[in-house]
Amino acid sequence: MMLRAPLLALACLVPLMAAAEPGFAVRNEATLSRTATLPTLGESRVLDNGQFATRFTVDWSNEYVAQANARESLTVDAETERVTFGFRRGVAEGVELAVDLPLLFTGGGSLDGLIEGWHDAFGLPNGGRDRVRQNRYLVQYTVDGQTRIFDDNGANGIGDIELSAGFRLREDIAFRALAKLPTGRSNRLQGGNAGGALWFDFDPFHGAANWFGYVSAGASYSGQSEVIGAQQKQFVALGGAAIGYRVWRPVSLLVQFNGHSALYRDSDLRALDRPGGQLSFGGRIIIAPKLQLDLAVQEDVLVSSSPDFSIHVGLRYR
């Protein structure tokens, strides 16, 4: 899948872009995670009154799951481009409001060959993806012979819009709240259910010259979705941590881990009943005094509960 609309939007947005966050603005991009409320973490700094910031991110993810037991069968063979436009503004001393608008482009994609080569080069498992046709789109889940999910077309459209508020507790600690609006189409696996989340972001390197990062922890609630909603866990614990180092004034390296508890119940398949964990690593380049570019790769470290491979590109301006 080519980055059509994302690249055009990026070209239009760069001149408009106006706080740097300690970590990458990433999350679990798995197809079956869109019913959960999973905020991006690590924004420990709350904007001052009157300040604003914008964010543009592209997460290009590829996943392959093929699991079965005596009762269940699950196949997820998909590629997604999630393009997010974010805006934050300080509205009072120690208080900010934000909105994130995601666009989802799903289909068979074009990353299968690259990922198989990546896994082979680093000795990582391919999970059987090398035994099926490349660049196919299929999401299918059956239980006791009944099909609960079937989609072989993919779709483009708006995901679930997120509204959030941040409250400064100290210069290095923020408390945040988020509301997820059901703006996506549930029948096309784009979300479509409401939810909310509460969490804390802490910057353990506040004031350090070259080290930076965050530690975050919280929980979320999601309303029952039309996508196997009866098996959905409505309350989910979530958290993450990151550590980065400025190797040169405009260039930093960063490693980050995001995790959450299992999103579904009443299943013996790892993709549904296991926690999710995503390891991201990459770099950050300051390309203008207030404009930064993030480039990262994300891997599923728990196998099956997150996409096998994701590419993250982010632009942020304060």
Disulfide bonds with the S-S distance in Angstrom:
none
